[in-house]
Amino acid sequence: MIRSGARHSQPTIYLLSSVEKPVSVELSCGAGPIHVVLEPGLPLLLDCKLGASDTPFNVTWLQDGQPLPLDGGDFMQHLPNGSLLLLPNSKDGKPPQGVEGGYNCISASAFGALTSRTITVLLASLSQFHQDPASQVVPAGDDARFECQIEGVPTPVITWEKDQAAVPEKFISLPNGVLQILGVTKEDEGAYRCVASNSARKLVSQEASLTVITGSTQALNSVVIVAPPQNATVVLGHPAVMECMAQGQPKPLVSWSRQDGKPISTDVVVRATNLVIRDTRRHHAGVYVCRANKPKTREFVIAAAELQVPGKFYIDMVSLRHICSFVTEQWRLKNFLLWV
């Protein structure tokens, strides 16, 4: 907001090519996204749309509750129409420092002011691997399992390679970074690695070898769940995986149920012995029970895990369906005195 008598420097003008067309997000009184990612090469345009006017009056932008400087700084620019342009790179070409945070706009008039909802801006990022796959020696006919763990924004896509080529389609690649090879053969021997990628970058894990033993091996007569399901807390809209890899001779039969007796939702996919939820919703929450039965016997083992879908995220989405908050003249006077 430009005040009479206030001194301010001339803003830097950034010229955007057609390739750098900004991603536009509208901050208004209605529902909308609560998070947005600032990705490499893509400027982010935050539009302040409050009230009936296309061009809001006396717009002030805040980051984490603090007014932003009028000169825009190293990674942002105030536009004449009241919008705020966030740049994916600072002037030195590196990711902008300090750009992450909660942004909202305030439009003031003689009658008071309206404030928009807050949107959280995150920088695209990809960490180092927290867990690399480990080498294994597996008897022919048994199952092998590799796992890698990594974090990123946006959520990275994980794929697997064998001897630096895509793994066969018969292998099971799960969204949680796990690769399952059921009934291994000598042809499955090789070096395995996972590849994680998102808009920030691409990383390759360390390699792990799979060695398959043939000939006489001691059969596992009893049923054992070697990869039981784990308790998990999953954000709305994100994938969830419940594993249940069981071994024994003959091959155990695996089934799933809910502890509360409700039927498992029809949008839950069973891949081999795993439960996969591509788009987690509130109704998916609950305790899931895996049961591994030894065929033609009454012998079985069970394992259970709880899937939580926190209500907080649901509340956040509902709270967006509100009208603009009204800020009194006292707020404007207080902030005017602070800024002079």
Beta strands, then each sheet from edge to edge (+ up, - down):
strand 1: 23-27
strand 2: 35-38
strand 3: 44-48
strand 4: 59-63
strand 5: 66-67
strand 6: 76-78
strand 7: 84-86
strand 8: 101-109
strand 9: 112-115
strand 10: 119-123
strand 11: 125-126
strand 12: 136-139
strand 13: 144-147
strand 14: 152-153
strand 15: 157-162
strand 16: 165-166
strand 17: 172-173
strand 18: 178-181
strand 19: 190-197
strand 20: 202-204
strand 21: 208-213
strand 22: 224-227
strand 23: 232-233
strand 24: 240-242
strand 25: 245-247
strand 26: 253-258
strand 27: 269-271
strand 28: 274-277
strand 29: 286-293
strand 30: 300-308
strand 31: 325-327
sheet 1: 1+ 3+ 7- 6+
sheet 2: 2+ 10+ 8- 4+ 5-
sheet 3: 2+ 10+ 8- 9+ 31-
sheet 4: 11+ 14-
sheet 5: 12+ 21+ 19- 15+ 16-
sheet 6: 12+ 21+ 19- 20+
sheet 7: 13+ 18- 17+
sheet 8: 22+ 25-
sheet 9: 23+ 30+ 29- 26+
sheet 10: 24+ 28- 27+
end
